Amino acid sequence: MPLAKDIQISVVGCGMWGRNIARNCARLNLLHSLTDSDQERAREFADNFSCTALDFETVCTDNAVDGIMISASAAAHESLAIAALQAGKHVFIEKPMALSLASAQKINETAKASGREVMIGHLIRYHPVFQELLRQVENGAIGKIRHIQANRLAMGRIRNTESALFDLCPHDLSLILALTGCLPETVSCHGAAHITPGIADMLATGLGFANGITAGMNTSWLSPIKEHRLTVTGQSGSLVFDDTKPWPEKLTLFSDHITQAGSLFVVERASPNHLPVAEDEPLKQEVRAFAKICETGAPALTNGDEGVAVQSVLEEMLNAFEMTNISRSD
């Protein structure tokens, strides 16, 4: 749906993901300006996208700017977001929302006090395939949910400033909370740091919910095989969202049936059914959603409250975290 008025967005942070955000803003005719702590880098990006390079203070005071999309280091999210909100701008924050629950709560409180919206970059919530999976679950395609398994594995992009917990887990936590509709009652988290001491690069997380649903997350920067797969198992089947598959095969319904005959269990397998989903780029959908927020002031799917909910589980994971001791020989 087209916007009723011209919306202008400034992108803060000219890194790899900032480039992707700027590209989508430019394609949607939303890009006003770019800013980065490295002014030369900001000018280079601005030349590439035919816009203006500005410092952050100027962006905050520019009345032409409706919203600010922050793709800076996670440690800078709180100060940047609060300054932008207090300047009267709607704000998008790339995940993680913050590095602590207290910081996330402070951002959300500032948004509410300023009368502006904050949107968190939990990108997969805007993926057409996940949105169809959620519709299928809500329409009873697999019956009551029993278990959710999220695997997010790949080789790199390894960080030495924040662990895989903050870099990768927010995506899948956002999906799991959307499916369960509540926070977990129990949280376990184990991991190891093989590359940078003290910075976990692989994690195994277990979640238990009051409604009987269980969930697990396997997360790693060190897997030679890329796996971005969400499996939702219910009483009458399973839905699998595999983001590494070609688009027509990304969402699959398995209608396998288990029955008990005395002390034995009989598994009846059915042919998998690939469900059709209209193709679109998730990041473009996410940028469109933020532009709509700038136009209407209506909250996002991934608004501040949702961001705080995800952050609260991250904090529980951090508190429950047990690091496997590694004796490095290299």
Order of alpha helices (4+ residues) and beta strands (2+ residues): beta-alpha-beta-alpha-beta-alpha-beta-alpha-beta-alpha-beta-alpha-beta-alpha-alpha-beta-beta-beta-beta-beta-beta-beta-beta-beta-alpha-alpha-beta
